């Protein structure tokens, strides 16, 4: 009995699929943005697990890079950072009646307050015997959280009465811009005027504010008149552009996340081969298919057919429907020969497949995937699921395994 030995590529442990987070890029982005907003203070927004980059690792990097504040949506996110030892000021602003306001006050977390929360915060502060630190939010036009201008004087009066009682301190006022990513639109000026009116009312009522803040990433970069005492920067920290007509590179930013995997299967097929559910793509000629082991369970939108995948310096579009765990690229006829000619060891099986990264060398960008899915870069990076391990490079938290990042959050007692 005879057998033939088929060479098998050496295992590339830890690289089966991964989101590589470059902490040095994050630090450099922050330094660049701090120069743009000086002398205003800087809040790094690390909500939603730092837009999918890892809240604890990004928060530590941000503090080391000089940020004065951290921002989260939920109190649970802020508590996880406190449990991990971060002591800088943290603001949490999105609450429900079940939010643990007492835990937030006990951990010295500042609370955004839009109106209804005031009584809940006061009740928790009285129980603890410790005053809460609050930032009053005015809705200047976005139409989400925040007091309307019509209700603002009454809201301010109630808050200042509680401050006189000693159960809270009004330390900030804030709002959020709706169209700062479109600098030519007049609504930003209208929102800014409303914000200034709200500040005047609050200060006339006796508030001695530490911070006034309304600027997001887009306004930080394009509207110095919105900087006030503090800017809240999310997307820019992660090296992405908020503007549809300006790239990260044009803004002096570097994307921090690279999403990569390996080709999980490689096979030659004839012309007329249908690909994936629905058979919406059929090969026009004999070709080689590469199977990419990422899908919508990993955060890649099902509708993003055509998204780019880079293999050995060549970018191929995804063909056929994206499935839960996998997608397919058409490598074209003669792919095996081309790969061999490039002097790449082994075979196409196991070759690195990059979906997006920093764009160096003409590599694919997350904006291309966003275009394929009909969405924005914010959504793509944020939705990369926990099933994809995070690997950190370029910083003090550099580690070879994403599971370490997951464990550090779990041990803190509050999932993000």
C-alpha positions as CSV (number, residue, x, y, z in Angstrom):
1,X,0.0,0.0,0.0
2,X,1.5,3.3,-1.0
3,X,0.5,6.9,-0.1
4,X,1.6,10.3,-1.1
5,X,2.5,13.0,1.4
6,X,0.8,16.3,0.9
7,X,2.7,19.3,2.3
8,X,0.8,21.1,5.0
9,X,1.5,24.7,5.9
10,X,2.8,25.2,9.4
11,X,0.1,26.3,11.8
12,X,-0.1,30.0,12.4
13,X,-1.4,29.9,16.0
14,X,-3.5,32.9,17.0
15,X,-4.1,34.1,13.4
16,X,-7.1,32.0,12.5
17,X,-9.1,35.2,12.6
18,X,-8.4,38.3,14.5
19,X,-8.9,42.1,14.9
20,X,-5.4,43.5,15.3
21,X,-5.5,46.7,17.4
22,X,-2.6,49.1,17.0
23,X,-2.4,51.0,20.3
24,X,0.4,53.2,19.0
25,X,-1.9,54.4,16.2
26,X,-4.5,55.2,18.9
27,X,-2.0,57.1,20.9
28,X,-0.8,59.1,17.9
29,X,-4.3,59.9,16.8
30,X,-5.0,61.3,20.3
31,X,-1.9,63.4,20.3
32,X,-2.8,64.8,16.9
33,X,-6.4,65.6,17.9
34,X,-5.3,67.1,21.2
35,X,-3.2,69.6,19.2
36,X,-6.3,70.4,17.1
37,X,-8.5,71.2,20.2
38,X,-6.0,72.8,22.5
39,X,-6.5,74.4,25.0
40,X,-9.7,72.5,25.5
41,X,-9.6,69.3,27.5
42,X,-10.0,66.0,25.7
43,X,-12.5,63.2,26.4
44,X,-11.8,59.8,24.7
45,X,-15.1,58.1,24.1
46,X,-14.7,54.4,24.9
47,X,-18.4,53.3,24.8
48,X,-19.4,50.1,23.1
49,X,-16.1,48.4,24.0
50,X,-14.2,51.4,22.5
51,X,-16.0,51.0,19.2
52,X,-15.0,47.4,19.1
53,X,-11.3,48.0,19.9
54,X,-11.4,47.0,23.6
55,X,-12.4,49.5,26.3
56,X,-9.8,48.7,28.9
57,X,-6.8,48.6,26.5
58,X,-7.9,51.8,24.7
59,X,-8.7,53.6,27.9
60,X,-5.3,52.9,29.3
61,X,-3.6,54.0,26.1
62,X,-5.7,57.2,26.0
63,X,-4.8,58.1,29.6
64,X,-1.1,57.5,28.9
65,X,-1.5,59.7,25.8
66,X,-2.7,62.6,28.0
67,X,-6.5,62.6,27.8
68,X,-8.2,64.1,30.9
69,X,-11.6,62.4,30.6
70,X,-13.1,59.1,29.4
71,X,-16.7,58.8,28.1
72,X,-19.1,55.9,28.2
73,X,-22.7,55.6,27.3
74,X,-23.7,53.3,30.1
75,X,-22.8,53.3,33.8
76,X,-21.9,49.6,33.6
77,X,-19.2,50.5,31.1
78,X,-17.8,53.1,33.4
79,X,-17.9,50.8,36.4
80,X,-15.8,48.3,34.5
81,X,-13.1,50.9,33.9
82,X,-13.1,51.9,37.6
83,X,-12.9,48.2,38.6
84,X,-9.8,47.9,36.3
85,X,-8.1,50.7,38.2
86,X,-8.7,53.8,36.0
87,X,-9.1,56.9,38.2
88,X,-9.5,59.7,35.6
89,X,-12.9,61.5,35.4
90,X,-15.5,59.4,33.6
91,X,-18.8,60.6,32.3
92,X,-21.7,58.2,31.6
93,X,-24.8,59.7,29.9
94,X,-27.4,57.1,28.7
95,X,-29.6,55.7,31.5
96,X,-32.8,53.8,32.2
97,X,-34.8,53.7,35.4
98,X,-32.8,50.6,36.4
99,X,-29.4,52.2,36.0
100,X,-27.3,51.7,39.2
101,X,-26.9,55.4,40.0
102,X,-25.7,54.6,43.5
103,X,-22.8,52.5,42.2
104,X,-21.9,55.4,39.9
105,X,-21.9,58.0,42.6
106,X,-19.9,55.7,44.9
107,X,-17.3,55.2,42.2
108,X,-17.1,59.0,41.5
109,X,-18.5,58.7,38.0
110,X,-20.1,61.8,36.6
111,X,-23.6,61.4,35.3
112,X,-25.3,63.0,32.3
113,X,-28.8,64.2,33.2
114,X,-31.5,65.1,30.7
115,X,-34.5,65.6,33.1
116,X,-36.2,62.5,34.4
117,X,-33.0,61.1,35.9
118,X,-32.7,63.9,38.4
119,X,-35.0,62.4,41.0
120,X,-33.3,59.0,40.7
121,X,-29.9,60.5,41.1
122,X,-30.9,62.5,44.1
123,X,-32.5,59.5,45.7
124,X,-29.3,57.5,45.3
125,X,-27.2,60.4,46.6
126,X,-29.3,60.7,49.7
127,X,-29.1,57.0,50.4
128,X,-25.3,57.1,50.1
129,X,-24.9,60.4,51.9
130,X,-22.6,61.5,49.1
131,X,-23.3,64.2,46.5
132,X,-23.5,63.2,42.8
133,X,-21.6,65.0,40.1
134,X,-23.9,65.8,37.2
135,X,-23.7,67.3,33.7
136,X,-27.1,68.8,32.6
137,X,-27.9,68.0,28.9
138,X,-29.7,70.4,26.7
139,X,-31.3,69.1,23.4
140,X,-30.1,71.7,21.0
141,X,-31.6,70.1,17.9
142,X,-30.7,66.4,17.7
143,X,-34.0,65.4,19.1
144,X,-32.7,62.6,21.3
145,X,-31.7,62.9,25.0
146,X,-31.6,66.3,26.7
147,X,-34.0,68.9,28.0
148,X,-35.8,71.1,25.5
149,X,-35.0,74.8,25.7
150,X,-38.6,75.4,26.8
151,X,-38.2,73.2,29.8
152,X,-34.6,74.2,30.6
153,X,-35.2,77.0,33.1
154,X,-37.4,74.7,35.3
155,X,-34.9,71.8,35.0
156,X,-32.0,74.1,35.9
157,X,-34.0,75.5,38.9
158,X,-34.7,72.0,40.2
159,X,-31.0,71.0,39.8
160,X,-29.7,74.1,41.5
161,X,-32.2,73.6,44.4
162,X,-30.8,70.1,45.0
163,X,-27.3,71.6,44.8
164,X,-28.2,74.0,47.5
165,X,-29.4,71.1,49.6
166,X,-26.0,69.4,49.1
167,X,-27.1,66.2,47.4
168,X,-25.5,67.0,44.0
169,X,-23.1,69.3,42.2
170,X,-23.8,70.7,38.7
171,X,-20.3,70.5,37.2
172,X,-21.1,70.4,33.5
173,X,-23.4,71.2,30.7
174,X,-23.4,69.4,27.4
175,X,-25.2,68.7,24.1
176,X,-24.6,66.7,20.9
177,X,-24.3,67.9,17.3
178,X,-26.5,66.4,14.6
179,X,-24.7,67.4,11.3
180,X,-21.1,68.4,12.2
181,X,-19.9,65.8,9.6
182,X,-21.5,68.2,7.0
183,X,-19.7,71.4,7.9
184,X,-21.6,73.6,5.4
185,X,-25.0,72.9,7.0
186,X,-26.5,75.8,9.0
187,X,-28.0,73.6,11.7
188,X,-24.7,73.5,13.6
189,X,-24.7,77.2,14.0
190,X,-28.3,77.0,15.3
191,X,-27.4,74.3,17.8
192,X,-24.4,76.3,19.0
193,X,-26.6,79.4,19.5
194,X,-29.1,77.3,21.6
195,X,-26.2,75.8,23.6
196,X,-24.9,79.2,24.4
197,X,-28.4,80.3,25.6
198,X,-28.6,77.3,27.8
199,X,-25.2,78.0,29.3
200,X,-26.2,81.6,30.1
201,X,-29.4,80.4,31.8
202,X,-27.5,77.9,33.9
203,X,-24.7,80.3,34.9
204,X,-27.3,83.0,35.8
205,X,-28.8,80.4,38.2
206,X,-25.5,80.2,40.0
207,X,-23.8,77.2,38.5
208,X,-20.1,77.2,38.6
209,X,-19.3,74.9,35.7
210,X,-16.1,72.9,35.3
211,X,-16.8,71.9,31.7
212,X,-19.0,72.9,28.8
213,X,-19.0,70.4,25.9
214,X,-20.7,69.9,22.6
215,X,-18.0,69.0,20.1
216,X,-17.7,65.5,18.6
217,X,-14.9,64.3,16.3
218,X,-16.2,66.2,13.3
219,X,-16.6,69.5,15.2
220,X,-13.2,69.0,16.9
221,X,-11.6,69.0,13.5
222,X,-13.8,71.5,11.7
223,X,-15.3,73.9,14.2
224,X,-13.0,75.5,16.8
225,X,-15.9,77.6,18.0
226,X,-17.5,74.5,19.4
227,X,-14.6,73.4,21.6
228,X,-15.5,75.3,24.8
229,X,-13.8,73.6,27.8
230,X,-13.9,70.0,26.6
231,X,-14.3,68.0,23.3
232,X,-15.7,64.4,23.2
233,X,-13.8,62.4,20.5
234,X,-14.9,58.9,19.5
235,X,-14.3,58.0,15.9
236,X,-11.2,60.0,15.5
237,X,-9.5,58.2,18.4
238,X,-9.7,55.0,16.3
239,X,-8.2,56.8,13.3
240,X,-11.3,57.1,11.1
241,X,-12.8,60.1,9.3
242,X,-16.2,61.3,10.2
243,X,-16.4,63.2,6.8
244,X,-17.7,61.5,3.7
245,X,-15.3,63.6,1.5
246,X,-12.1,63.4,3.6
247,X,-10.0,60.3,4.3
248,X,-8.3,59.4,7.5
249,X,-4.9,60.1,5.9
250,X,-6.0,63.6,4.8
251,X,-6.9,64.3,8.5
252,X,-3.6,63.0,9.8
253,X,-5.2,59.9,11.4
254,X,-4.3,56.2,11.1
255,X,-7.0,53.5,11.4
256,X,-6.2,51.4,14.4
257,X,-8.0,48.1,13.6
258,X,-7.0,45.5,11.0
259,X,-9.4,42.7,10.4
260,X,-7.7,39.6,9.1
261,X,-8.1,35.8,8.7
262,X,-6.8,32.9,6.6
263,X,-8.1,31.3,3.5
264,X,-9.9,28.2,5.0
265,X,-10.4,26.3,1.8
266,X,-9.2,26.7,-1.8
267,X,-10.6,24.7,-4.7
268,X,-10.8,24.8,-8.5
269,X,-14.3,24.9,-10.0
270,X,-15.6,24.9,-13.6
271,X,-17.5,27.6,-15.3
272,X,-21.1,27.7,-14.2
273,X,-20.5,27.0,-10.5
274,X,-23.0,28.8,-8.3
275,X,-21.7,30.5,-5.1
276,X,-23.4,30.6,-1.7
277,X,-27.1,30.8,-0.8
278,X,-29.4,31.9,-3.6
279,X,-26.7,31.1,-6.2
280,X,-26.7,34.8,-7.1
281,X,-23.1,34.6,-8.4
282,X,-22.1,32.0,-11.0
283,X,-18.6,31.6,-12.3
284,X,-18.1,32.7,-15.9
285,X,-15.1,30.5,-16.5
286,X,-13.0,27.8,-14.7
287,X,-11.6,29.5,-11.7
288,X,-10.2,29.1,-8.1
289,X,-12.4,30.0,-5.1
290,X,-11.1,31.0,-1.7
291,X,-13.2,30.5,1.4
292,X,-12.9,33.3,4.0
293,X,-14.0,32.1,7.5
294,X,-15.8,35.3,8.6
295,X,-19.5,36.1,8.3
296,X,-22.3,38.0,9.8
297,X,-21.9,36.2,13.1
298,X,-18.5,37.9,13.2
299,X,-20.0,41.3,12.4
300,X,-19.7,41.4,8.6
301,X,-23.0,42.6,7.2
302,X,-24.8,39.9,5.2
303,X,-25.6,42.5,2.5
304,X,-21.9,43.5,2.0
305,X,-21.3,41.4,-1.1
306,X,-18.5,43.0,-3.1
307,X,-16.5,44.0,0.0
308,X,-12.7,43.8,-0.5
309,X,-10.4,41.0,0.7
310,X,-6.6,41.4,0.2
311,X,-4.6,38.2,-0.5
312,X,-0.9,38.3,-1.4
313,X,-1.1,42.0,-2.4
314,X,-4.2,41.6,-4.6
315,X,-7.7,42.7,-3.6
316,X,-10.6,40.5,-4.6
317,X,-14.3,41.3,-4.1
318,X,-16.5,39.0,-2.1
319,X,-18.9,37.1,-4.4
320,X,-22.2,35.5,-3.6
321,X,-24.1,36.1,-0.3
322,X,-22.2,36.4,2.9
323,X,-23.2,33.6,5.3
324,X,-23.2,33.4,9.1
325,X,-19.6,32.1,9.3
326,X,-18.1,32.5,5.9
327,X,-17.8,34.2,2.5
328,X,-16.2,33.4,-0.8
329,X,-13.8,35.3,-3.1
330,X,-13.2,34.4,-6.7
331,X,-9.4,34.3,-7.1
332,X,-9.7,33.9,-10.9
333,X,-8.1,31.4,-13.3
334,X,-4.5,30.6,-12.7
335,X,-4.5,31.7,-9.1
336,X,-2.3,28.9,-7.9
337,X,0.3,29.7,-10.5
338,X,0.3,33.4,-9.7
339,X,0.6,32.6,-6.0
340,X,3.6,30.3,-6.7
341,X,5.2,32.9,-8.9
342,X,5.1,35.4,-6.1
343,X,7.5,33.1,-4.1
344,X,5.0,32.7,-1.3
345,X,5.7,29.5,0.6
346,X,3.1,26.8,1.0
347,X,-0.3,27.0,-0.8
348,X,-3.2,29.3,-1.0
349,X,-4.7,27.4,1.9
350,X,-3.8,29.3,5.0
351,X,-2.8,32.5,3.2
352,X,-3.5,35.7,5.1
353,X,-6.7,37.4,4.0
354,X,-7.1,41.0,5.1
355,X,-10.6,42.6,5.0
356,X,-9.5,46.1,6.1
357,X,-6.7,47.9,7.9
358,X,-4.7,51.1,7.7
359,X,-4.6,51.2,3.9
360,X,-0.8,51.0,3.7
361,X,0.3,49.6,0.4
362,X,-3.1,50.0,-1.1
363,X,-4.8,47.7,1.3
364,X,-8.6,47.7,1.8
365,X,-10.2,50.2,4.1
366,X,-13.2,49.8,6.4
367,X,-15.0,52.5,4.3
368,X,-15.1,50.2,1.4
369,X,-16.9,47.6,3.4
370,X,-19.2,50.3,4.7
371,X,-20.0,51.3,1.1
372,X,-20.7,47.7,0.2
373,X,-23.1,47.4,3.1
374,X,-24.7,50.8,2.6
375,X,-23.6,52.0,6.1
376,X,-20.9,54.0,7.8
377,X,-17.4,53.2,9.1
378,X,-18.6,53.6,12.7
379,X,-20.9,50.7,12.4
380,X,-18.5,48.3,10.8
381,X,-15.8,48.6,13.4
382,X,-18.2,48.6,16.3
383,X,-20.1,45.4,15.2
384,X,-17.0,43.1,14.9
385,X,-18.2,40.5,17.3
386,X,-16.5,39.1,20.4
387,X,-16.0,35.9,18.5
388,X,-13.2,37.6,16.7
389,X,-10.2,37.7,19.1
390,X,-8.5,41.1,19.6
391,X,-4.7,41.1,19.4
392,X,-2.9,44.2,20.7
393,X,0.3,45.6,19.2
394,X,2.3,48.7,19.7
395,X,1.5,49.4,23.3
396,X,2.0,48.5,26.9
397,X,-1.0,46.2,26.7
398,X,0.4,44.3,23.7
399,X,-0.7,40.6,23.9
400,X,-0.8,37.6,21.6
401,X,-4.3,36.5,22.5
402,X,-7.6,38.3,22.3
403,X,-9.0,36.1,25.1
404,X,-6.9,38.0,27.5
405,X,-8.8,41.2,26.7
406,X,-12.1,39.4,27.1
407,X,-11.1,38.0,30.4
408,X,-10.0,41.4,31.7
409,X,-13.4,42.8,31.2
410,X,-15.2,39.8,32.6
411,X,-13.1,39.9,35.8
412,X,-14.1,43.5,36.3
413,X,-17.6,42.4,37.1
414,X,-19.3,44.5,34.5
415,X,-19.6,43.3,30.9
416,X,-19.3,45.9,28.1
